[in-house]
């Protein structure tokens, strides 16, 4: 008896609809530390510009203060990072930052952390604010390695908010000696890329 083979056929159709949900707006906040080192005679020895990491604590503080109006702080201070090859982490805060060390004001420079006096955002570029009109000046007291900078909400101690920190990019760590002055500016932009 001959074998009879049977087969079945079927068609399948599938489709998907991709819909544009509309425009999405985002603010990419970030800042840049600009540091100039002048020798005792006022001659520029070196200059460094480095992009920062706005740490989690800083982002949370900014959102809470702006959107919920909680505990507004108008005072901000700049500090220096010392040592070689620091690493900045999103989880850093003033009390715990395993990858870097603050240059101590008692022996490294006079007067402690410096006030960051920010100007107002302008109508010409409303996303940017800076202390470029009044750079923070650090008069160095000895020979050190400076490797970055940070912005925080207290002039001393570890109880305040660490907003951002940055390590220098190549060529990296920089040497300073007694008599040098570091001028530090911080520019923050809500349109940073």
MDTraj code that builds the backbone (N, CA, C; nanometers):
import mdtraj as md
import numpy as np

residues = "UNK UNK UNK UNK UNK UNK UNK UNK UNK UNK UNK UNK UNK UNK UNK UNK UNK UNK UNK UNK UNK UNK UNK UNK UNK UNK UNK UNK UNK UNK UNK UNK UNK UNK UNK UNK UNK UNK UNK UNK UNK UNK UNK UNK UNK UNK UNK UNK UNK UNK UNK UNK UNK UNK UNK UNK UNK UNK UNK UNK UNK UNK UNK UNK UNK UNK UNK UNK UNK UNK UNK UNK UNK UNK UNK UNK UNK UNK UNK UNK UNK UNK UNK UNK UNK UNK UNK UNK UNK UNK UNK UNK UNK UNK UNK UNK UNK UNK UNK UNK UNK UNK UNK UNK UNK UNK UNK UNK UNK UNK UNK UNK UNK UNK UNK UNK UNK UNK UNK UNK UNK UNK UNK UNK UNK UNK UNK UNK UNK UNK UNK UNK UNK UNK UNK UNK UNK UNK UNK UNK UNK UNK UNK UNK UNK UNK UNK UNK UNK UNK UNK UNK UNK UNK UNK UNK UNK UNK UNK UNK UNK UNK UNK UNK UNK UNK UNK UNK UNK UNK UNK UNK UNK UNK UNK UNK UNK UNK UNK UNK UNK UNK UNK UNK UNK UNK UNK UNK UNK UNK UNK UNK UNK".split()
xyz = np.array([
    [0.0832, -0.1154, 0.0000],
    [0.0000, 0.0000, 0.0000],
    [0.0889, 0.1234, 0.0000],
    [0.0591, 0.2161, -0.0896],
    [0.1441, 0.3337, -0.0985],
    [0.1279, 0.4232, 0.0244],
    [0.2373, 0.4916, 0.0606],
    [0.2361, 0.5839, 0.1742],
    [0.1877, 0.7200, 0.1267],
    [0.0967, 0.7741, 0.2011],
    [0.0444, 0.9067, 0.1663],
    [0.0931, 1.0053, 0.2715],
    [0.1568, 1.1087, 0.2243],
    [0.2052, 1.2118, 0.3161],
    [0.1145, 1.3329, 0.3058],
    [0.0849, 1.3853, 0.4185],
    [-0.0001, 1.5044, 0.4238],
    [0.0786, 1.6175, 0.4900],
    [0.0539, 1.7373, 0.4493],
    [0.1165, 1.8533, 0.5139],
    [0.0117, 1.9620, 0.5326],
    [0.0360, 2.0441, 0.6283],
    [-0.0527, 2.1567, 0.6556],
    [0.0291, 2.2845, 0.6388],
    [-0.0331, 2.3859, 0.5944],
    [0.0356, 2.5141, 0.5850],
    [-0.0457, 2.6200, 0.6582],
    [0.0219, 2.7170, 0.7045],
    [-0.0450, 2.8261, 0.7750],
    [0.0341, 2.9533, 0.7531],
    [-0.0340, 3.0632, 0.7548],
    [0.0308, 3.1934, 0.7456],
    [0.0230, 3.2613, 0.8818],
    [0.1265, 3.3330, 0.9154],
    [0.1262, 3.4102, 1.0395],
    [0.1645, 3.5530, 1.0063],
    [0.0940, 3.6448, 1.0626],
    [0.1225, 3.7857, 1.0411],
    [0.1375, 3.8501, 1.1781],
    [0.2406, 3.9297, 1.1941],
    [0.2549, 4.0035, 1.3191],
    [0.2901, 4.1478, 1.2850],
    [0.2582, 4.2330, 1.3739],
    [0.2927, 4.3728, 1.3519],
    [0.3128, 4.4399, 1.4874],
    [0.3803, 4.5501, 1.4832],
    [0.4026, 4.6285, 1.6036],
    [0.3875, 4.7752, 1.5678],
    [0.3378, 4.8489, 1.6598],
    [0.3240, 4.9921, 1.6388],
    [0.4225, 5.0611, 1.7318],
    [0.5082, 5.1397, 1.6737],
    [0.6020, 5.2181, 1.7537],
    [0.5524, 5.3607, 1.7495],
    [0.5314, 5.4130, 1.8647],
    [0.4742, 5.5463, 1.8742],
    [0.5734, 5.6379, 1.9417],
    [0.5926, 5.7532, 1.8863],
    [0.6770, 5.8538, 1.9478],
    [0.5992, 5.9163, 2.0623],
    [0.6509, 5.9029, 2.1809],
    [0.5800, 5.9520, 2.2991],
    [0.5865, 6.1031, 2.3131],
    [0.6526, 6.1691, 2.2213],
    [0.6615, 6.3139, 2.2293],
    [0.7993, 6.3564, 2.2767],
    [0.8221, 6.4844, 2.2812],
    [0.9541, 6.5323, 2.3200],
    [0.9850, 6.5013, 2.4668],
    [1.1099, 6.4693, 2.4898],
    [1.1582, 6.4444, 2.6256],
    [1.2624, 6.5503, 2.6556],
    [1.2471, 6.6179, 2.7665],
    [1.3448, 6.7184, 2.8051],
    [1.4260, 6.6676, 2.9214],
    [1.5529, 6.6999, 2.9202],
    [1.6411, 6.6576, 3.0281],
    [1.7435, 6.7668, 3.0537],
    [1.7841, 6.7790, 3.1760],
    [1.8919, 6.8706, 3.2126],
    [2.0133, 6.7857, 3.2472],
    [2.1219, 6.8145, 3.1808],
    [2.2462, 6.7432, 3.2085],
    [2.3381, 6.8379, 3.2835],
    [2.3304, 6.8354, 3.4153],
    [2.4093, 6.9266, 3.4964],
    [2.5529, 6.8810, 3.5091],
    [2.6423, 6.9737, 3.5023],
    [2.7838, 6.9434, 3.5213],
    [2.8620, 7.0709, 3.5366],
    [2.9816, 7.0584, 3.5857],
    [3.0633, 7.1764, 3.6081],
    [3.2072, 7.1557, 3.5674],
    [3.2799, 7.2656, 3.5683],
    [3.4221, 7.2651, 3.5331],
    [3.4969, 7.3473, 3.6363],
    [3.6027, 7.2877, 3.6903],
    [3.6953, 7.3604, 3.7764],
    [3.8068, 7.4155, 3.6881],
    [3.8378, 7.5444, 3.7048],
    [3.9478, 7.6068, 3.6318],
    [4.0455, 7.6591, 3.7371],
    [4.1678, 7.6077, 3.7332],
    [4.2673, 7.6421, 3.8348],
    [4.3911, 7.6982, 3.7675],
    [4.4357, 7.8118, 3.8181],
    [4.5590, 7.8730, 3.7713],
    [4.6560, 7.8806, 3.8884],
    [4.7812, 7.8440, 3.8631],
    [4.8851, 7.8516, 3.9661],
    [4.9834, 7.9623, 3.9294],
    [4.9954, 8.0604, 4.0196],
    [5.0884, 8.1705, 4.0009],
    [5.2015, 8.1594, 4.1028],
    [5.3241, 8.1875, 4.0601],
    [5.4366, 8.1835, 4.1538],
    [5.4382, 8.3101, 4.2391],
    [5.5369, 8.3219, 4.3274],
    [5.5442, 8.4344, 4.4212],
    [5.5592, 8.5693, 4.3512],
    [5.6041, 8.5664, 4.2244],
    [5.6194, 8.6898, 4.1480],
    [5.4990, 8.7192, 4.0588],
    [5.3945, 8.6372, 4.0699],
    [5.2737, 8.6592, 3.9916],
    [5.2758, 8.6025, 3.8510],
    [5.3766, 8.5194, 3.8205],
    [5.3845, 8.4592, 3.6868],
    [5.3070, 8.3280, 3.6853],
    [5.2318, 8.3060, 3.5775],
    [5.1539, 8.1837, 3.5630],
    [5.2479, 8.0649, 3.5449],
    [5.2379, 7.9666, 3.6383],
    [5.3205, 7.8455, 3.6307],
    [5.2500, 7.7343, 3.5540],
    [5.1233, 7.7162, 3.5816],
    [5.0434, 7.6149, 3.5125],
    [4.8958, 7.6470, 3.5255],
    [4.8192, 7.5824, 3.4415],
    [4.6758, 7.6047, 3.4386],
    [4.6079, 7.4706, 3.4123],
    [4.4973, 7.4474, 3.4792],
    [4.4264, 7.3193, 3.4675],
    [4.2773, 7.3455, 3.4582],
    [4.2118, 7.2713, 3.3711],
    [4.0663, 7.2775, 3.3614],
    [4.0160, 7.1339, 3.3630],
    [3.9263, 7.1028, 3.4563],
    [3.8790, 6.9650, 3.4658],
    [3.7293, 6.9600, 3.4920],
    [3.6633, 6.8693, 3.4213],
    [3.5194, 6.8482, 3.4394],
    [3.4975, 6.7702, 3.5680],
    [3.3905, 6.8033, 3.6379],
    [3.3630, 6.7410, 3.7661],
    [3.2597, 6.6301, 3.7554],
    [3.2468, 6.5587, 3.8649],
    [3.1356, 6.4671, 3.8851],
    [3.0481, 6.5304, 3.9921],
    [2.9224, 6.5590, 3.9580],
    [2.8276, 6.6025, 4.0600],
    [2.7841, 6.4740, 4.1293],
    [2.8223, 6.4596, 4.2555],
    [2.7982, 6.3342, 4.3275],
    [2.6502, 6.3195, 4.3625],
    [2.6097, 6.1983, 4.3970],
    [2.4694, 6.1703, 4.4296],
    [2.4143, 6.2643, 4.5360],
    [2.4945, 6.2882, 4.6406],
    [2.4518, 6.3765, 4.7491],
    [2.4237, 6.5175, 4.6958],
    [2.5074, 6.5654, 4.6040],
    [2.4876, 6.6976, 4.5456],
    [2.3623, 6.7057, 4.4610],
    [2.3373, 6.6020, 4.3805],
    [2.2165, 6.5990, 4.2984],
    [2.0911, 6.5967, 4.3857],
    [2.0933, 6.5138, 4.4887],
    [1.9785, 6.5039, 4.5792],
    [1.9538, 6.6372, 4.6490],
    [2.0609, 6.7008, 4.6952],
    [2.0491, 6.8288, 4.7635],
    [1.9916, 6.9353, 4.6700],
    [2.0399, 6.9400, 4.5464],
    [1.9925, 7.0388, 4.4501],
    [1.8438, 7.0177, 4.4209],
    [1.8034, 6.8952, 4.3959],
    [1.6627, 6.8673, 4.3681],
    [1.5733, 6.8987, 4.4878],
    [1.6170, 6.8592, 4.6077],
    [1.5359, 6.8866, 4.7272],
    [1.5195, 7.0357, 4.7516],
    [1.6261, 7.1110, 4.7366],
    [1.6188, 7.2542, 4.7634],
    [1.5371, 7.3276, 4.6589],
    [1.5533, 7.2898, 4.5335],
    [1.4827, 7.3612, 4.4280],
    [1.3360, 7.3208, 4.4194],
    [1.3100, 7.1922, 4.4224],
    [1.1732, 7.1472, 4.3981],
    [1.0873, 7.1336, 4.5229],
    [1.1488, 7.1135, 4.6401],
    [1.0683, 7.1033, 4.7616],
    [1.0952, 7.2164, 4.8591],
    [1.1950, 7.2994, 4.8309],
    [1.2231, 7.4150, 4.9150],
    [1.2781, 7.3790, 5.0520],
    [1.3439, 7.2646, 5.0657],
    [1.3926, 7.2224, 5.1971],
    [1.5341, 7.2713, 5.2242],
    [1.5549, 7.3330, 5.3393],
    [1.6864, 7.3693, 5.3918],
    [1.7806, 7.4368, 5.2957],
    [1.7406, 7.5461, 5.2354],
    [1.8245, 7.6150, 5.1377],
    [1.9549, 7.6638, 5.1998],
    [2.0661, 7.6403, 5.1290],
    [2.1985, 7.6872, 5.1699],
    [2.2529, 7.7769, 5.0604],
    [2.2841, 7.9002, 5.0954],
    [2.3374, 7.9927, 4.9959],
    [2.4890, 7.9964, 4.9977],
    [2.5518, 7.9353, 5.0953],
    [2.6975, 7.9397, 5.1076],
    [2.7604, 7.8153, 5.0463],
    [2.8605, 7.8372, 4.9602],
    [2.9351, 7.7278, 4.8990],
    [3.0835, 7.7575, 4.9116],
    [3.1613, 7.6522, 4.9252],
    [3.3048, 7.6656, 4.9495],
    [3.3827, 7.5726, 4.8574],
    [3.4997, 7.6211, 4.8150],
    [3.5892, 7.5424, 4.7311],
    [3.7044, 7.4899, 4.8151],
    [3.7422, 7.3648, 4.7900],
    [3.8560, 7.3036, 4.8576],
    [3.9457, 7.2357, 4.7557],
    [4.0639, 7.1972, 4.8002],
    [4.1622, 7.1340, 4.7116],
    [4.1823, 6.9873, 4.7488],
    [4.2072, 6.9073, 4.6472],
    [4.2368, 6.7649, 4.6653],
    [4.3864, 6.7467, 4.6505],
    [4.4462, 6.6681, 4.7412],
    [4.5904, 6.6459, 4.7357],
    [4.6201, 6.4999, 4.7059],
    [4.7482, 6.4727, 4.6835],
    [4.7918, 6.3356, 4.6587],
    [4.7993, 6.3063, 4.5105],
    [4.8271, 6.1806, 4.4802],
    [4.8418, 6.1409, 4.3417],
    [4.7287, 6.0488, 4.2979],
    [4.6874, 6.0671, 4.1749],
    [4.5862, 5.9828, 4.1103],
    [4.4595, 5.9620, 4.1931],
    [4.3900, 6.0675, 4.2313],
    [4.2664, 6.0492, 4.3072],
    [4.1564, 5.9911, 4.2187],
    [4.0587, 5.9305, 4.2815],
    [3.9406, 5.8839, 4.2086],
    [3.8167, 5.9396, 4.2785],
    [3.7269, 5.9911, 4.1977],
    [3.6033, 6.0495, 4.2482],
    [3.4911, 5.9497, 4.2196],
    [3.4055, 5.9266, 4.3187],
    [3.2942, 5.8326, 4.3021],
    [3.1618, 5.9037, 4.3273],
    [3.0569, 5.8583, 4.2604],
    [2.9240, 5.9173, 4.2769],
    [2.8748, 5.9071, 4.4208],
    [2.9238, 5.8104, 4.4950],
    [2.8802, 5.7905, 4.6336],
    [2.9620, 5.8704, 4.7351],
    [3.0598, 5.9470, 4.6899],
    [3.1407, 6.0280, 4.7812],
    [3.0552, 6.1301, 4.8553],
    [3.0950, 6.1602, 4.9787],
    [3.0396, 6.2721, 5.0540],
    [3.1538, 6.3305, 5.1354],
    [3.1300, 6.4351, 5.2115],
    [3.2404, 6.4981, 5.2853],
    [3.3004, 6.4072, 5.3918],
    [3.2192, 6.3202, 5.4496],
    [3.2689, 6.2318, 5.5545],
    [3.3390, 6.1083, 5.4986],
    [3.2973, 6.0628, 5.3821],
    [3.3520, 5.9391, 5.3260],
    [3.3829, 5.9567, 5.1783],
    [3.5115, 5.9583, 5.1467],
    [3.5574, 5.9662, 5.0070],
    [3.6912, 5.8926, 4.9991],
    [3.6811, 5.7618, 4.9832],
    [3.7983, 5.6740, 4.9908],
    [3.9015, 5.7001, 4.8822],
    [3.8608, 5.7559, 4.7691],
    [3.9525, 5.7726, 4.6572],
    [4.0329, 5.9009, 4.6556],
    [4.0120, 5.9887, 4.7529],
    [4.0868, 6.1144, 4.7527],
    [4.0969, 6.1744, 4.8930],
    [4.1899, 6.2697, 4.9062],
    [4.2179, 6.3349, 5.0338],
    [4.2168, 6.4867, 5.0146],
    [4.1544, 6.5569, 5.1079],
    [4.1556, 6.7029, 5.1031],
    [4.2916, 6.7547, 5.1473],
    [4.3429, 6.8548, 5.0751],
    [4.4652, 6.9216, 5.1179],
    [4.4315, 6.9991, 5.2442],
    [4.4982, 6.9680, 5.3555],
    [4.4608, 7.0323, 5.4826],
    [4.4933, 7.1806, 5.4835],
    [4.3950, 7.2609, 5.5229],
    [4.4162, 7.4050, 5.5248],
    [4.5123, 7.4468, 5.6348],
    [4.5233, 7.3681, 5.7404],
    [4.6107, 7.4075, 5.8510],
    [4.7576, 7.4090, 5.8101],
    [4.7971, 7.3233, 5.7159],
    [4.9364, 7.3211, 5.6742],
    [4.9544, 7.3483, 5.5255],
    [4.8496, 7.3242, 5.4444],
    [4.8634, 7.3370, 5.2994],
    [4.8472, 7.4780, 5.2461],
    [4.7526, 7.5517, 5.3031],
    [4.7271, 7.6864, 5.2543],
    [4.6595, 7.7673, 5.3644],
    [4.6587, 7.8984, 5.3493],
    [4.6032, 7.9843, 5.4538],
    [4.4520, 7.9994, 5.4412],
    [4.3849, 8.0042, 5.5550],
    [4.2460, 8.0441, 5.5601],
    [4.1393, 7.9404, 5.5369],
    [4.1725, 7.8149, 5.5220],
    [4.0699, 7.7128, 5.5033],
    [4.0038, 7.7165, 5.3667],
    [3.8961, 7.6391, 5.3526],
    [3.8210, 7.6382, 5.2270],
    [3.7793, 7.7806, 5.1938],
    [3.7716, 7.8081, 5.0657],
    [3.7430, 7.9446, 5.0203],
    [3.5981, 7.9578, 4.9742],
    [3.5389, 8.0728, 5.0033],
    [3.4013, 8.1014, 4.9631],
    [3.3932, 8.1050, 4.8106],
    [3.2930, 8.0390, 4.7564],
    [3.2634, 8.0470, 4.6133],
    [3.1516, 8.1491, 4.5973],
    [3.1865, 8.2684, 4.5534],
    [3.0891, 8.3767, 4.5359],
    [3.0359, 8.3731, 4.3936],
    [2.9200, 8.3088, 4.3763],
    [2.8624, 8.2925, 4.2435],
    [2.7887, 8.4180, 4.2004],
    [2.8053, 8.4531, 4.0737],
    [2.7259, 8.5585, 4.0142],
    [2.5899, 8.5014, 3.9775],
    [2.5035, 8.5839, 3.9234],
    [2.3701, 8.5392, 3.8817],
    [2.3754, 8.4824, 3.7413],
    [2.2854, 8.3882, 3.7142],
    [2.2714, 8.3394, 3.5777],
    [2.2197, 8.4548, 3.4921],
    [2.2718, 8.4673, 3.3712],
    [2.2324, 8.5793, 3.2860],
    [2.1198, 8.5389, 3.1909],
    [2.0514, 8.6368, 3.1375],
    [1.9471, 8.6075, 3.0394],
    [2.0090, 8.5605, 2.9084],
    [2.1342, 8.5977, 2.8832],
    [2.2019, 8.5541, 2.7618],
    [2.2344, 8.4050, 2.7664],
    [2.2672, 8.3541, 2.8837],
    [2.2941, 8.2109, 2.9010],
    [2.2433, 8.1694, 3.0381],
    [2.1135, 8.1469, 3.0524],
    [2.0540, 8.1213, 3.1833],
    [2.0904, 7.9873, 3.2449],
    [2.1549, 7.8991, 3.1697],
    [2.1867, 7.7671, 3.2237],
    [2.3206, 7.7640, 3.2964],
    [2.3954, 7.8747, 3.2978],
    [2.5315, 7.8764, 3.3515],
    [2.5431, 7.9713, 3.4700],
    [2.6174, 7.9258, 3.5723],
    [2.6496, 8.0107, 3.6873],
    [2.7959, 7.9849, 3.7233],
    [2.8662, 8.0887, 3.7708],
    [3.0093, 8.0752, 3.7958],
    [3.0564, 8.1741, 3.9016],
    [3.1719, 8.1454, 3.9606],
    [3.2375, 8.2417, 4.0490],
    [3.3548, 8.3087, 3.9772],
    [3.3512, 8.3114, 3.8437],
    [3.4624, 8.3664, 3.7651],
    [3.4860, 8.5141, 3.7920],
    [3.3855, 8.5859, 3.8393],
    [3.4034, 8.7269, 3.8731],
    [3.4816, 8.7470, 4.0018],
    [3.4956, 8.6396, 4.0811],
    [3.5671, 8.6467, 4.2082],
    [3.6293, 8.5095, 4.2387],
    [3.7389, 8.4800, 4.1712],
    [3.8048, 8.3501, 4.1878],
    [3.8485, 8.3301, 4.3331],
    [3.8346, 8.2078, 4.3817],
    [3.8828, 8.1737, 4.5166],
    [4.0348, 8.1634, 4.5113],
    [4.1032, 8.2282, 4.6063],
    [4.2494, 8.2291, 4.6065],
    [4.3047, 8.1502, 4.7244],
    [4.3940, 8.0561, 4.6937],
    [4.4592, 7.9722, 4.7937],
    [4.6078, 8.0067, 4.7955],
    [4.6564, 8.0662, 4.9072],
    [4.7985, 8.0987, 4.9229],
    [4.8677, 7.9763, 4.9832],
    [4.9551, 7.9127, 4.9065],
    [5.0182, 7.7879, 4.9473],
    [5.1282, 7.8125, 5.0516],
    [5.1353, 7.7210, 5.1482],
    [5.2296, 7.7340, 5.2593],
    [5.3471, 7.6381, 5.2522],
    [5.3455, 7.5456, 5.1591],
    [5.4528, 7.4466, 5.1516],
    [5.4537, 7.3780, 5.0170],
    [5.5327, 7.2697, 5.0083],
    [5.5431, 7.1915, 4.8855],
    [5.4439, 7.0762, 4.8923],
    [5.3530, 7.0724, 4.7959],
    [5.2472, 6.9713, 4.7938],
    [5.2182, 6.9289, 4.6509],
    [5.1432, 6.8209, 4.6405],
    [5.0868, 6.7788, 4.5127],
    [4.9378, 6.8096, 4.5190],
    [4.8912, 6.8896, 4.4248],
    [4.7490, 6.9215, 4.4141],
    [4.6962, 6.8437, 4.2944],
    [4.5847, 6.7721, 4.3158],
    [4.5376, 6.6825, 4.2104],
    [4.3899, 6.7008, 4.1755],
    [4.3256, 6.8023, 4.2316],
    [4.1857, 6.8263, 4.1995],
    [4.1240, 6.9295, 4.2914],
    [3.9915, 6.9433, 4.2804],
    [3.9183, 7.0409, 4.3609],
    [3.7783, 6.9879, 4.3883],
    [3.7110, 7.0509, 4.4854],
    [3.5739, 7.0118, 4.5182],
    [3.4937, 7.1330, 4.5628],
    [3.3609, 7.1185, 4.5583],
    [3.2682, 7.2224, 4.6009],
    [3.1779, 7.1635, 4.7072],
    [3.1668, 7.2338, 4.8226],
    [3.0852, 7.1826, 4.9328],
    [3.0135, 7.2979, 5.0028],
    [2.9281, 7.2628, 5.0991],
    [2.8432, 7.3635, 5.1636],
    [2.8925, 7.4111, 5.2999],
    [3.0092, 7.3657, 5.3451],
    [3.0610, 7.4087, 5.4752],
    [3.2062, 7.4518, 5.4630],
    [3.2463, 7.5476, 5.5470],
    [3.3830, 7.6001, 5.5403],
    [3.4837, 7.5072, 5.6059],
    [3.4388, 7.4237, 5.6994],
    [3.5268, 7.3262, 5.7652],
    [3.4467, 7.2005, 5.7972],
    [3.5175, 7.0925, 5.8224],
    [3.4534, 6.9714, 5.8711],
    [3.3870, 6.8870, 5.7640],
    [3.3125, 6.7866, 5.8110],
    [3.2551, 6.6869, 5.7220],
    [3.1027, 6.6772, 5.7321],
    [3.0397, 6.7735, 5.7964],
    [2.8950, 6.7635, 5.8200],
    [2.8113, 6.8224, 5.7077],
    [2.8716, 6.8891, 5.6128],
    [2.7952, 6.9545, 5.5068],
    [2.7731, 6.8664, 5.3861],
    [2.7318, 6.9301, 5.2767],
    [2.7017, 6.8633, 5.1508],
    [2.8216, 6.8742, 5.0570],
    [2.8661, 6.7619, 5.0045],
    [2.9632, 6.7622, 4.8955],
    [2.8819, 6.7689, 4.7667],
    [2.8987, 6.8770, 4.6915],
    [2.8222, 6.8911, 4.5676],
    [2.8940, 6.8238, 4.4516],
    [3.0207, 6.8553, 4.4351],
    [3.0947, 6.7992, 4.3219],
    [3.2428, 6.7937, 4.3535],
    [3.3125, 6.7111, 4.2768],
    [3.4574, 6.6990, 4.2908],
    [3.5165, 6.6597, 4.1569],
    [3.6446, 6.6893, 4.1382],
    [3.7105, 6.6591, 4.0118],
    [3.8580, 6.6319, 4.0337],
    [3.9085, 6.5328, 3.9627],
    [4.0521, 6.5113, 3.9597],
    [4.1048, 6.5717, 3.8300],
    [4.2304, 6.6178, 3.8325],
    [4.2893, 6.6772, 3.7137],
    [4.3028, 6.5719, 3.6045],
    [4.2873, 6.6154, 3.4806],
    [4.3111, 6.5275, 3.3670],
    [4.4591, 6.5341, 3.3307],
    [4.4992, 6.4627, 3.2282],
    [4.6403, 6.4614, 3.1873],
    [4.6883, 6.6042, 3.1656],
    [4.8036, 6.6448, 3.2150],
    [4.9079, 6.5594, 3.2696],
    [4.8870, 6.5189, 3.4145],
    [4.7757, 6.5526, 3.4753],
    [4.7444, 6.5012, 3.6082],
    [4.7928, 6.5875, 3.7225],
    [4.8426, 6.5213, 3.8262],
    [4.8801, 6.5864, 3.9512],
    [4.9806, 6.6992, 3.9271],
    [4.9655, 6.8081, 4.0046],
    [5.0502, 6.9270, 3.9877],
    [5.1195, 6.9607, 4.1186],
    [5.2432, 7.0065, 4.1094],
    [5.3209, 7.0443, 4.2273],
    [5.3055, 7.1929, 4.2549],
    [5.2984, 7.2254, 4.3842],
    [5.2980, 7.3641, 4.4284],
    [5.4031, 7.3794, 4.5375],
    [5.4498, 7.5008, 4.5546],
    [5.5483, 7.5299, 4.6590],
    [5.5017, 7.6503, 4.7382],
    [5.5632, 7.6723, 4.8518],
    [5.5306, 7.7867, 4.9350],
    [5.5475, 7.9147, 4.8546],
    [5.4503, 8.0038, 4.8638],
    [5.4529, 8.1288, 4.7887],
    [5.3655, 8.1249, 4.6645],
    [5.3303, 8.0040, 4.6172],
    [5.2391, 7.9931, 4.5036],
    [5.0982, 8.0328, 4.5472],
    [5.0206, 8.0809, 4.4520],
    [4.8795, 8.1104, 4.4750],
    [4.7980, 8.0386, 4.3689],
    [4.6937, 7.9679, 4.4140],
    [4.6028, 7.9015, 4.3216],
    [4.4736, 7.9815, 4.3145],
    [4.4339, 8.0191, 4.1944],
    [4.3055, 8.0841, 4.1708],
    [4.2107, 7.9785, 4.1159],
    [4.0990, 7.9571, 4.1853],
    [4.0059, 7.8501, 4.1475],
    [3.8693, 7.9089, 4.1147],
    [3.8201, 7.8758, 3.9965],
    [3.6829, 7.9113, 3.9600],
    [3.6061, 7.7831, 3.9301],
    [3.4759, 7.7903, 3.9537],
    [3.3871, 7.6778, 3.9256],
    [3.2709, 7.7292, 3.8431],
    [3.2488, 7.6676, 3.7289],
    [3.1383, 7.7036, 3.6420],
    [3.0444, 7.5850, 3.6317],
    [2.9172, 7.6059, 3.6660],
    [2.8175, 7.5000, 3.6608],
    [2.7177, 7.5295, 3.5513],
    [2.6829, 7.4271, 3.4745],
    [2.5890, 7.4429, 3.3661],
    [2.4809, 7.3354, 3.3718],
    [2.3581, 7.3751, 3.3499],
    [2.2482, 7.2805, 3.3405],
    [2.2312, 7.2285, 3.1980],
    [2.3194, 7.2683, 3.1099],
    [2.3157, 7.2194, 2.9731],
    [2.4463, 7.1495, 2.9380],
    [2.5151, 7.0981, 3.0393],
    [2.6441, 7.0334, 3.0167],
    [2.6259, 6.9062, 2.9376],
    [2.7270, 6.8733, 2.8570],
    [2.7225, 6.7474, 2.7806],
    [2.8387, 6.6605, 2.8169],
])
top = md.Topology()
chain = top.add_chain()
for i, resn in enumerate(residues, 1):
    res = top.add_residue(resn, chain, resSeq=i)
    for name in ("N", "CA", "C"):
        top.add_atom(name, md.element.get_by_symbol(name[0]), res)
traj = md.Trajectory(xyz[None], top)
